Amino acid sequence: MNLKFKDRLKEIRKEQGLSQTMLAERLNINRSAVAKWELGEIEPNLTMLMKICVELGVSADFLIGLQDY
C-alpha cells in the first residue's frame, strides 16, 4: 500500500503512543500544525521533516512514502 506523508505520520505517531499534542511539544510547535499535516492541509518544510524523522526514529524516505518498513 502506498501511504502518503499524512497517513504515515499519523500511523507512526499512534504506534508510538503519542498524541498530536505530545508530538507537537517534542517538536516545539503548535498542535494545530501536526493536525494540519495529518489532514493533508499543509506539509512540513525540510528542516521540520528532518526533526520529525529524528523524533520518531524513522527515515525521511519512509515518512514520505519512498520506502516501506
N, C-alpha and C positions, 0 to 999 in steps of 0.2 A: 504494500500500500504506500502510495506516495503522499505523505503528510506535508502540509505547509508549515512554515515557521510558527504561525499562531497555534496550530494543533500540537506541534511538538513541544513548544514551550509549556503549554497547559499540561500536557501529558507528563513531562518530566517534573514539573513543579509539584503536581499532585502525587507522583510516585515518591517524591522525597518528603512528602508530608508538609509541604509549605503552602500557606495561604498566599493570596496576592499581596496582602499587607506585609507578610513576613519577607517575601522576596523583595518587595519594594524597599523595605528597611535595610536589607542586606546590600542593596544596590544604591542606597541613599537617594531614592527618588520617591515621587508620589505614587500611591497605589493606582491612581487613575491611569498612569502610563502603562502599567502592567495589564490592566483591564483592556485598554485600547489595543495593545499588542495582541492579546488573546482574542479579541473580537476582529482583528484584521483591519482595524481602522488606521493604524499607523504601524511603522516598523522602526526599531531602534537604529541609531546610527552605528557605524562600525566600531567606535570606541565602546559604546554601551553593549553591543553584541559580544564583544570580547569579554567584558565584565560579566555578562550573563553566563557565558561559557565557563569562565573560571569559577563562578559561584556555584553553578550546577554540576560542574565536573564533566562537561560534555564538549565535543569538538564543534566548531562552527559549521563544518561540513554536515555533521549530523543535524544540528539545530535548524539549518536552512534547507534540509532535505536532499542534500547531495549524496548522503551516505546513510545506510541503515545501521542498526546496533552493531 
